[in-house]
Amino acid sequence: METVANVLVGLVAALHCYILVMEMFLWQKKPGRSLHGFDPQLARTTAPMAANQGLYNGFLAAGLIWGLIAADPTGYRVQVFFLVCVVVAGVFGAVTANLRILLAQALPGALALAAVLVAG
């Protein structure tokens, strides 16, 4: 079960790296705009906010990677902490921005968290 948990944590970390790239670097380009259906003007106006969000997603990814490489019990605790952060961020985003964030962010984080807790 530990291998499954590590793979899920790695996938959640990769997801947050992807979000970082989309929000920090591709927000005003076609891939970023099409993700949210923004026209160039709205993407330009919201780019600073998106870059800030991307940075936070990068912190989540970095924490999850740290949790994967740190020895236990630190690695386990770090994984649990950052996965809880991912789930909370996903639920908050679903409530305040777009319901699909629940499936795209909170659900993968919750699945990984469950696997880590079972494996721990």
DSSP file (Angstrom, degrees, kcal/mol; ACC not computed):
  #  RESIDUE AA STRUCTURE BP1 BP2  ACC     N-H-->O    O-->H-N    N-H-->O    O-->H-N    TCO  KAPPA ALPHA  PHI   PSI    X-CA   Y-CA   Z-CA
    1    1 A M     >        0   0    0      0, 0.0     4,-2.6     0, 0.0   118,-0.2   0.000 360.0 360.0 360.0 -28.1    0.0    0.0    0.0
    2    2 A E  H  >  +     0   0    0      1,-0.2     4,-2.6     2,-0.2     5,-0.2   0.888 360.0  51.7 -62.7 -38.1    3.0    2.3    0.6
    3    3 A T  H  > S+     0   0    0      2,-0.2     4,-2.5     1,-0.2    -1,-0.2   0.921 109.9  48.7 -64.0 -43.9    3.9    2.2   -3.1
    4    4 A V  H  > S+     0   0    0      2,-0.2     4,-2.6     1,-0.2    -2,-0.2   0.927 112.0  49.6 -60.5 -45.2    0.3    3.1   -4.1
    5    5 A A  H  X S+     0   0    0     -4,-2.6     4,-2.6   110,-0.2    -2,-0.2   0.924 111.1  48.9 -60.6 -44.9    0.3    6.0   -1.6
    6    6 A N  H  X S+     0   0    0     -4,-2.6     4,-2.4     1,-0.2    -1,-0.2   0.896 111.2  49.9 -63.4 -39.8    3.7    7.2   -2.9
    7    7 A V  H  X S+     0   0    0     -4,-2.5     4,-2.3     2,-0.2    -1,-0.2   0.926 112.0  47.9 -64.6 -43.8    2.5    7.1   -6.5
    8    8 A L  H  X S+     0   0    0     -4,-2.6     4,-2.3     2,-0.2    -2,-0.2   0.910 111.8  49.3 -64.6 -41.5   -0.7    9.0   -5.7
    9    9 A V  H  X S+     0   0    0     -4,-2.6     4,-2.5     1,-0.2    -1,-0.2   0.921 111.3  50.6 -62.1 -42.4    1.3   11.6   -3.7
   10   10 A G  H  X S+     0   0    0     -4,-2.4     4,-2.5     1,-0.2    -2,-0.2   0.887 109.6  50.4 -61.9 -39.3    3.6   11.9   -6.7
   11   11 A L  H  X S+     0   0    0     -4,-2.3     4,-2.5     2,-0.2    -1,-0.2   0.897 110.4  49.0 -67.0 -39.6    0.6   12.4   -9.1
   12   12 A V  H  X S+     0   0    0     -4,-2.3     4,-2.0     2,-0.2    -2,-0.2   0.904 111.4  50.2 -65.7 -39.8   -0.9   15.1   -6.9
   13   13 A A  H  X S+     0   0    0     -4,-2.5     4,-1.8     2,-0.2    -2,-0.2   0.920 111.0  49.0 -62.2 -43.0    2.5   16.8   -6.8
   14   14 A A  H  X S+     0   0    0     -4,-2.5     4,-2.5     1,-0.2    -2,-0.2   0.898 108.2  54.5 -63.1 -40.5    2.7   16.6  -10.6
   15   15 A L  H  X S+     0   0    0     -4,-2.5     4,-2.4     1,-0.2    -1,-0.2   0.914 109.2  47.6 -58.5 -42.9   -0.8   18.0  -10.9
   16   16 A H  H  X S+     0   0    0     -4,-2.0     4,-2.1     2,-0.2    -1,-0.2   0.802 108.9  53.4 -73.3 -27.7    0.2   21.0   -8.8
   17   17 A C  H  X S+     0   0    0     -4,-1.8     4,-2.3     2,-0.2    -1,-0.2   0.907 109.7  49.6 -66.4 -41.7    3.4   21.5  -10.9
   18   18 A Y  H  X S+     0   0    0     -4,-2.5     4,-2.6     2,-0.2    -2,-0.2   0.926 110.2  49.5 -60.5 -46.1    1.1   21.5  -14.0
   19   19 A I  H  X S+     0   0    0     -4,-2.4     4,-2.9     1,-0.2     5,-0.3   0.910 108.5  54.3 -61.0 -41.6   -1.2   24.1  -12.3
   20   20 A L  H  X S+     0   0    0     -4,-2.1     4,-2.9     1,-0.2     5,-0.4   0.943 110.4  45.5 -55.9 -49.6    1.9   26.2  -11.5
   21   21 A V  H  X>S+     0   0    0     -4,-2.3     4,-2.1     1,-0.2     5,-1.6   0.923 114.4  48.3 -62.3 -44.9    3.0   26.2  -15.2
   22   22 A M  H  <5S+     0   0    0     -4,-2.6     4,-0.3     3,-0.2    -1,-0.2   0.926 119.5  37.5 -62.1 -44.5   -0.5   27.0  -16.4
   23   23 A E  H  <5S+     0   0    0     -4,-2.9    -2,-0.2    -5,-0.2    -1,-0.2   0.831 125.5  35.0 -81.3 -32.2   -1.1   29.8  -14.0
   24   24 A M  H  <5S+     0   0    0     -4,-2.9    -3,-0.2    -5,-0.3    -2,-0.2   0.838 134.6  13.8 -90.5 -34.3    2.4   31.4  -13.9
   25   25 A F  T  <5S+     0   0    0     -4,-2.1    -3,-0.2    -5,-0.4    -2,-0.1   0.698 129.6  36.6-119.0 -25.6    3.6   30.9  -17.5
   26   26 A L  S > <S+     0   0    0     -5,-1.6     6,-1.2    -4,-0.3     3,-0.9   0.350  79.0 106.0-114.0   6.0    0.8   30.0  -19.8
   27   27 A W  T 3  S+     0   0    0     -6,-0.3    -1,-0.1     1,-0.3    -4,-0.1   0.872  89.5  37.1 -55.6 -42.8   -2.1   32.0  -18.4
   28   28 A Q  T 3  S+     0   0    0      4,-0.1    -1,-0.3    -3,-0.1     2,-0.2   0.504 106.5  83.0 -91.3  -4.1   -2.1   34.6  -21.3
   29   29 A K  S <> S-     0   0    0     -3,-0.9     4,-2.7    14,-0.1     3,-0.3  -0.487  99.6 -92.2 -94.2 170.0   -1.3   32.0  -23.9
   30   30 A K  H  > S+     0   0    0      1,-0.2     4,-2.7     2,-0.2     5,-0.3   0.865 121.8  52.0 -53.5 -45.6   -3.8   29.8  -25.7
   31   31 A P  H  > S+     0   0    0      0, 0.0     4,-1.3     0, 0.0    -1,-0.2   0.926 114.9  42.8 -60.2 -42.2   -3.5   26.8  -23.3
   32   32 A G  H  > S+     0   0    0     -6,-1.2     4,-0.9    -3,-0.3     6,-0.2   0.916 115.9  47.3 -68.7 -43.8   -4.1   28.9  -20.3
   33   33 A R  H  X>S+     0   0    0     -4,-2.7     5,-2.0    -7,-0.4     4,-1.4   0.899 110.9  51.1 -65.3 -40.5   -6.9   31.0  -21.8
   34   34 A S  H  <5S+     0   0    0     -4,-2.7    -1,-0.2    -5,-0.3    -2,-0.2   0.799  99.1  66.1 -70.6 -26.5   -8.7   27.9  -23.1
   35   35 A L  H  <5S+     0   0    0     -4,-1.3    -1,-0.2    -5,-0.3    -2,-0.2   0.887 120.7  20.0 -59.8 -38.4   -8.6   26.2  -19.7
   36   36 A H  H  <5S-     0   0    0     -4,-0.9    -1,-0.2    -3,-0.5    -2,-0.2   0.433 107.2-115.0-111.4  -2.4  -10.9   28.9  -18.3
   37   37 A G  T  <5 +     0   0    0     -4,-1.4     2,-0.2     1,-0.2    -3,-0.2   0.797  58.9 160.0  73.3  28.3  -12.4   30.3  -21.5
   38   38 A F      < -     0   0    0     -5,-2.0    -1,-0.2    -6,-0.2    -2,-0.1  -0.586  37.1-133.0 -85.4 144.2  -10.8   33.7  -21.0
   39   39 A D     >  -     0   0    0     -2,-0.2     4,-2.5     1,-0.1     5,-0.2  -0.480  37.7 -97.0 -82.4 167.1  -10.4   36.2  -23.9
   40   40 A P  H  > S+     0   0    0      0, 0.0     4,-2.3     0, 0.0     5,-0.2   0.856 123.0  52.3 -56.1 -37.6   -6.9   37.8  -24.2
   41   41 A Q  H  > S+     0   0    0      2,-0.2     4,-2.4     1,-0.2     5,-0.2   0.937 111.3  44.7 -66.2 -46.3   -8.0   40.9  -22.3
   42   42 A L  H  > S+     0   0    0      1,-0.2     4,-2.3     2,-0.2    -1,-0.2   0.896 113.2  51.6 -65.6 -38.9   -9.4   39.1  -19.3
   43   43 A A  H  X S+     0   0    0     -4,-2.5     4,-0.8     2,-0.2    -1,-0.2   0.914 110.9  48.2 -62.4 -42.1   -6.3   36.8  -19.2
   44   44 A R  H  < S+     0   0    0     -4,-2.3     3,-0.5    -5,-0.2    -2,-0.2   0.911 112.8  48.4 -64.1 -42.4   -4.1   39.9  -19.2
   45   45 A T  H  < S+     0   0    0     -4,-2.4     4,-0.3     1,-0.2    -2,-0.2   0.870 118.3  38.9 -66.5 -37.5   -6.1   41.6  -16.5
   46   46 A T  H  X S+     0   0    0     -4,-2.3     4,-2.5     1,-0.2    -1,-0.2   0.449  86.6 100.4 -94.4  -0.6   -6.1   38.5  -14.2
   47   47 A A  H  X S+     0   0    0     -4,-0.8     4,-2.7    -3,-0.5     5,-0.2   0.876  79.8  51.8 -57.6 -43.0   -2.5   37.4  -14.9
   48   48 A P  H  > S+     0   0    0      0, 0.0     4,-1.8     0, 0.0    -1,-0.2   0.919 112.4  46.7 -61.9 -40.0   -1.0   38.8  -11.7
   49   49 A M  H  > S+     0   0    0     -4,-0.3     4,-2.2    -3,-0.2    -2,-0.2   0.918 112.9  49.6 -64.4 -43.0   -3.6   37.0   -9.6
   50   50 A A  H  X S+     0   0    0     -4,-2.5     4,-2.8     1,-0.2    -1,-0.2   0.894 108.1  53.1 -64.1 -40.3   -3.1   33.8  -11.6
   51   51 A A  H  X S+     0   0    0     -4,-2.7     4,-2.1     2,-0.2    -1,-0.2   0.898 108.5  50.6 -62.4 -39.6    0.7   34.0  -11.1
   52   52 A N  H  X S+     0   0    0     -4,-1.8     4,-1.8     2,-0.2    -2,-0.2   0.926 111.4  47.6 -62.4 -45.4    0.2   34.3   -7.4
   53   53 A Q  H  X S+     0   0    0     -4,-2.2     4,-2.1     1,-0.2    -2,-0.2   0.896 109.7  54.1 -61.7 -40.7   -2.1   31.3   -7.3
   54   54 A G  H  X S+     0   0    0     -4,-2.8     4,-2.0     1,-0.2    -1,-0.2   0.888 104.8  53.8 -61.2 -39.8    0.4   29.4   -9.4
   55   55 A L  H  X S+     0   0    0     -4,-2.1     4,-1.8     1,-0.2    -1,-0.2   0.918 107.7  50.1 -61.4 -43.7    3.1   30.1   -6.9
   56   56 A Y  H  X S+     0   0    0     -4,-1.8     4,-1.9     1,-0.2    -1,-0.2   0.889 108.5  52.6 -62.6 -38.9    1.0   28.7   -4.1
   57   57 A N  H  X S+     0   0    0     -4,-2.1     4,-2.3     1,-0.2    -1,-0.2   0.861 106.1  54.8 -64.4 -34.2    0.4   25.6   -6.1
   58   58 A G  H  X S+     0   0    0     -4,-2.0     4,-2.7     2,-0.2    -1,-0.2   0.874 104.9  52.9 -64.7 -37.1    4.1   25.3   -6.5
   59   59 A F  H  X S+     0   0    0     -4,-1.8     4,-2.4     2,-0.2    -2,-0.2   0.899 108.4  50.5 -64.3 -39.7    4.5   25.4   -2.7
   60   60 A L  H  X S+     0   0    0     -4,-1.9     4,-2.2     2,-0.2    -2,-0.2   0.937 111.9  47.4 -61.8 -45.5    2.0   22.5   -2.4
   61   61 A A  H  X S+     0   0    0     -4,-2.3     4,-2.5     1,-0.2    -2,-0.2   0.923 111.4  50.7 -61.3 -44.4    4.0   20.5   -5.0
   62   62 A A  H  X S+     0   0    0     -4,-2.7     4,-2.5     1,-0.2    -1,-0.2   0.901 110.1  50.1 -61.8 -41.1    7.3   21.3   -3.2
   63   63 A G  H  X S+     0   0    0     -4,-2.4     4,-2.4     2,-0.2    -1,-0.2   0.902 110.7  48.8 -64.1 -41.0    5.8   20.1    0.1
   64   64 A L  H  X S+     0   0    0     -4,-2.2     4,-1.6     2,-0.2    -2,-0.2   0.897 111.8  48.9 -66.6 -39.5    4.5   16.9   -1.4
   65   65 A I  H  X S+     0   0    0     -4,-2.5     4,-1.7     2,-0.2    -2,-0.2   0.913 110.1  52.0 -65.1 -41.8    7.9   16.2   -3.0
   66   66 A W  H  X S+     0   0    0     -4,-2.5     4,-2.3     1,-0.2     3,-0.2   0.926 107.9  52.6 -57.4 -44.9    9.6   16.9    0.3
   67   67 A G  H  < S+     0   0    0     -4,-2.4    -1,-0.2     1,-0.2    12,-0.2   0.838 108.2  51.3 -61.0 -33.5    7.2   14.5    2.0
   68   68 A L  H  < S+     0   0    0     -4,-1.6    -1,-0.2     1,-0.2    -2,-0.2   0.832 117.6  36.3 -72.9 -32.0    8.2   11.8   -0.6
   69   69 A I  H  < S+     0   0    0     -4,-1.7    -2,-0.2    -3,-0.2    -1,-0.2   0.663  96.4  93.6 -98.6 -16.7   11.9   12.2   -0.1
   70   70 A A  S  < S-     0   0    0     -4,-2.3     2,-0.1    -5,-0.2     6,-0.0  -0.484  80.8-110.7 -76.8 146.9   12.1   12.8    3.7
   71   71 A A    >>  -     0   0    0     -2,-0.2     4,-2.2     4,-0.1     3,-0.6  -0.407  54.0 -66.4 -70.8 151.1   12.6    9.9    6.0
   72   72 A D  T 34 S+     0   0    0      1,-0.3    -1,-0.1     2,-0.3    -5,-0.0  -0.528 114.6  31.8 -75.2 147.9    9.7    8.9    8.2
   73   73 A P  T 3> S+     0   0    0      0, 0.0     4,-2.3     0, 0.0    -1,-0.3  -0.994 127.8  45.1 -86.5  -7.9    8.2   10.0   10.5
   74   74 A T  H <> S+     0   0    0     -3,-0.6     4,-2.9     1,-0.2    -2,-0.3   0.934 112.9  51.2 -60.0 -47.4    8.9   13.5    9.0
   75   75 A G  H  X S+     0   0    0     -4,-2.2     4,-2.4     1,-0.2    -1,-0.2   0.914 111.3  47.6 -57.3 -45.5    8.0   12.4    5.4
   76   76 A Y  H  > S+     0   0    0      2,-0.2     4,-2.4     1,-0.2    -1,-0.2   0.933 114.1  46.7 -60.3 -47.9    4.7   10.9    6.5
   77   77 A R  H  X S+     0   0    0     -4,-2.3     4,-2.6     1,-0.2    -2,-0.2   0.890 112.5  49.8 -64.5 -40.0    3.7   14.0    8.6
   78   78 A V  H  X S+     0   0    0     -4,-2.9     4,-2.7    -5,-0.2     5,-0.3   0.914 110.5  50.4 -66.3 -42.4    4.7   16.3    5.8
   79   79 A Q  H  X S+     0   0    0     -4,-2.4     4,-2.5    -5,-0.3     5,-0.2   0.937 112.0  47.4 -59.9 -46.6    2.6   14.3    3.2
   80   80 A V  H  X S+     0   0    0     -4,-2.4     4,-2.3     2,-0.2    -2,-0.2   0.941 113.2  48.7 -61.3 -47.1   -0.4   14.4    5.5
   81   81 A F  H  X S+     0   0    0     -4,-2.6     4,-2.1     1,-0.2    -2,-0.2   0.949 115.4  42.0 -58.2 -51.5    0.0   18.1    6.2
   82   82 A F  H  X S+     0   0    0     -4,-2.7     4,-2.2     1,-0.2    -1,-0.2   0.838 112.8  53.2 -71.3 -31.1    0.3   19.1    2.5
   83   83 A L  H  X S+     0   0    0     -4,-2.5     4,-2.5    -5,-0.3    -1,-0.2   0.889 108.3  50.7 -69.0 -37.4   -2.4   16.7    1.3
   84   84 A V  H  X S+     0   0    0     -4,-2.3     4,-2.8    -5,-0.2     5,-0.2   0.919 109.8  51.4 -62.0 -41.7   -4.8   18.3    3.9
   85   85 A C  H  X S+     0   0    0     -4,-2.1     4,-2.7    -5,-0.2    -2,-0.2   0.909 109.3  50.4 -59.6 -42.4   -3.8   21.7    2.5
   86   86 A V  H  X S+     0   0    0     -4,-2.2     4,-2.5     2,-0.2    -2,-0.2   0.930 112.1  46.7 -61.4 -46.5   -4.5   20.4   -1.1
   87   87 A V  H  X S+     0   0    0     -4,-2.5     4,-2.6     2,-0.2     5,-0.2   0.929 113.6  47.8 -64.3 -45.1   -8.0   19.1    0.0
   88   88 A V  H  X S+     0   0    0     -4,-2.8     4,-2.7     1,-0.2     5,-0.2   0.925 113.0  48.5 -61.8 -44.6   -8.8   22.3    1.8
   89   89 A A  H  X S+     0   0    0     -4,-2.7     4,-2.7    -5,-0.2    -1,-0.2   0.901 112.2  49.7 -61.8 -40.7   -7.7   24.5   -1.1
   90   90 A G  H  X S+     0   0    0     -4,-2.5     4,-2.0     2,-0.2    -2,-0.2   0.907 112.4  45.8 -66.1 -42.3   -9.7   22.3   -3.5
   91   91 A V  H  X S+     0   0    0     -4,-2.6     4,-2.2     2,-0.2    -2,-0.2   0.924 114.4  48.5 -66.0 -43.9  -12.9   22.6   -1.4
   92   92 A F  H  X S+     0   0    0     -4,-2.7     4,-2.6    -5,-0.2     5,-0.3   0.923 111.9  49.4 -62.1 -44.0  -12.4   26.3   -1.0
   93   93 A G  H  X>S+     0   0    0     -4,-2.7     4,-2.6     1,-0.2     5,-1.9   0.876 110.4  50.9 -62.8 -37.2  -11.8   26.7   -4.7
   94   94 A A  H  <5S+     0   0    0     -4,-2.0    -1,-0.2     3,-0.2    -2,-0.2   0.883 114.5  43.5 -67.1 -38.1  -15.0   24.7   -5.5
   95   95 A V  H  <5S+     0   0    0     -4,-2.2    -2,-0.2    -5,-0.1    -1,-0.2   0.878 126.8  29.1 -74.0 -38.3  -17.1   26.8   -3.1
   96   96 A T  H  <5S+     0   0    0     -4,-2.6    -2,-0.2    -5,-0.2    -3,-0.2   0.703 134.8  11.2-100.0 -21.1  -15.7   30.2   -4.2
   97   97 A A  T  <5S-     0   0    0     -4,-2.6     2,-0.3    -5,-0.3    -3,-0.2   0.741 120.5 -10.2-124.0 -62.3  -14.6   29.8   -7.8
   98   98 A N    > < -     0   0    0     -5,-1.9     3,-1.9     1,-0.1     4,-0.3  -0.963  45.1-139.2-154.8 127.8  -15.7   26.7   -9.8
   99   99 A L  T >> S+     0   0    0     -2,-0.3     3,-1.7     1,-0.3     4,-0.6   0.777  99.2  70.2 -59.3 -28.5  -17.3   23.4   -8.7
  100  100 A R  H 3> S+     0   0    0      1,-0.3     4,-2.4     2,-0.2     3,-0.4   0.698  81.9  73.9 -67.2 -15.4  -15.0   21.4  -11.0
  101  101 A I  H <>>S+     0   0    0     -3,-1.9     4,-2.5     1,-0.2     5,-1.6   0.803  86.8  64.7 -64.1 -27.8  -12.1   22.2   -8.7
  102  102 A L  I <4>S+     0   0    0     -3,-1.7     5,-2.4    -4,-0.3    -1,-0.2   0.913 110.9  34.5 -59.7 -42.7  -13.6   19.7   -6.3
  103  103 A L  I  <5S+     0   0    0     -4,-0.6    -2,-0.2    -3,-0.4    -1,-0.2   0.849 121.7  46.7 -79.8 -35.7  -13.0   16.9   -8.8
  104  104 A A  I  <5S+     0   0    0     -4,-2.4    -2,-0.2     3,-0.1    -3,-0.2   0.791 133.3   5.9 -80.4 -28.3   -9.7   18.3  -10.3
  105  105 A Q  I  X5S+     0   0    0     -4,-2.5     4,-1.8    -5,-0.2    -3,-0.2   0.743 127.3  46.2-122.5 -53.1   -7.9   19.1   -7.0
  106  106 A A  I  ><S+     0   0    0     -5,-1.6     4,-2.7     1,-0.2     5,-0.2   0.913 111.0  51.6 -67.7 -43.0   -9.7   18.0   -3.9
  107  107 A L  H  ><S+     0   0    0     -5,-2.4     4,-2.6    -6,-0.2     5,-0.2   0.945 111.3  45.4 -63.0 -49.9  -10.6   14.5   -5.0
  108  108 A P  H  > S+     0   0    0      0, 0.0     4,-2.4     0, 0.0    -1,-0.2   0.913 115.4  49.5 -59.1 -39.2   -7.1   13.5   -6.0
  109  109 A G  H  X S+     0   0    0     -4,-1.8     4,-2.6     2,-0.2    -2,-0.2   0.906 111.3  48.5 -64.3 -40.8   -5.7   15.0   -2.8
  110  110 A A  H  X S+     0   0    0     -4,-2.7     4,-2.7     2,-0.2    -1,-0.2   0.899 111.4  49.7 -67.0 -40.5   -8.3   13.2   -0.7
  111  111 A L  H  X S+     0   0    0     -4,-2.6     4,-2.2     2,-0.2    -2,-0.2   0.925 113.4  46.0 -63.4 -44.3   -7.6    9.9   -2.5
  112  112 A A  H  X S+     0   0    0     -4,-2.4     4,-2.6    -5,-0.2    -2,-0.2   0.907 112.3  51.6 -64.1 -41.5   -3.8   10.3   -1.9
  113  113 A L  H  X S+     0   0    0     -4,-2.6     4,-2.7     1,-0.2    -2,-0.2   0.925 109.3  49.8 -61.6 -44.9   -4.4   11.3    1.7
  114  114 A A  H  X S+     0   0    0     -4,-2.7     4,-2.4     1,-0.2    -1,-0.2   0.913 111.6  48.7 -59.8 -42.7   -6.5    8.2    2.3
  115  115 A A  H  X S+     0   0    0     -4,-2.2     4,-2.5     2,-0.2  -110,-0.2   0.908 111.4  49.3 -64.9 -41.7   -3.8    6.0    0.8
  116  116 A V  H  X S+     0   0    0     -4,-2.6     4,-2.0     2,-0.2    -2,-0.2   0.918 112.2  48.2 -64.0 -43.3   -1.1    7.7    2.9
  117  117 A L  H  < S+     0   0    0     -4,-2.7    -2,-0.2     2,-0.2    -1,-0.2   0.901 113.5  46.6 -65.6 -40.3   -3.2    7.3    6.1
  118  118 A V  H  < S+     0   0    0     -4,-2.4    -1,-0.2    -5,-0.2    -2,-0.2   0.904 116.0  45.4 -67.0 -40.2   -3.9    3.6    5.3
  119  119 A A  H  <        0   0    0     -4,-2.5    -2,-0.2     1,-0.2    -1,-0.2   0.789 360.0 360.0 -72.2 -27.4   -0.2    2.9    4.5
  120  120 A G     <        0   0    0     -4,-2.0    -1,-0.2    -5,-0.2    -2,-0.2   0.480 360.0 360.0 -73.6 360.0    1.0    4.8    7.5
